[in-house]
Amino acid sequence: MAKTETLENLAYRQATARTRQWDNFLRVFGISLKHFWIDNILGFNVIAFDDWLKTPDGISTRDFIRQKYGDEAVAIVEDLICCKKPEDGEE
């Protein structure tokens, strides 16, 4: 049976992703993550970020980020959205 994630676990993973990517986000995008971080429950505000990016119609945000900022930028945003789960044995 799949283990249901608690709100506390989600908040922890969100906070961990934020901490892990804080400096990287500023270095790559030239703007602080604080402008797009709601809180440790809701996390990264991808809609506000997309508005800031001014992603053109007809292209995905992911593709636009890759074209303009590269693969590292895509990985940063994916980490903030998806929040990597710790591997077995990690806390």
C-alpha positions, 0 to 999 in steps of 0.5 A: 500500500502506498504511504500517504504523505503528511502535510508536515512531510510536504512542508519539509520537502518544500522548505528543503527544495527552497533552501537547496535552490535559493542561491542557484535561482538567483545566480541563474535567473538574476532575481530572488526566489522570494518573489515566487515563494508562497510558503512551505505548503504551497511552495513555488508560484509557477504562475507568477514566475511564468508571468515574470518570464513573459513566456511567449504563446505557443511554447511551454514554460519548460521549453522557454526556460531551457532556450533562454537559461539552459538545462540547469535552470530547468532542473532548478525549477523542476526541483522547486515544483516537484520537490525531490523525495529523499532516497531510502535512508536519507532524512 
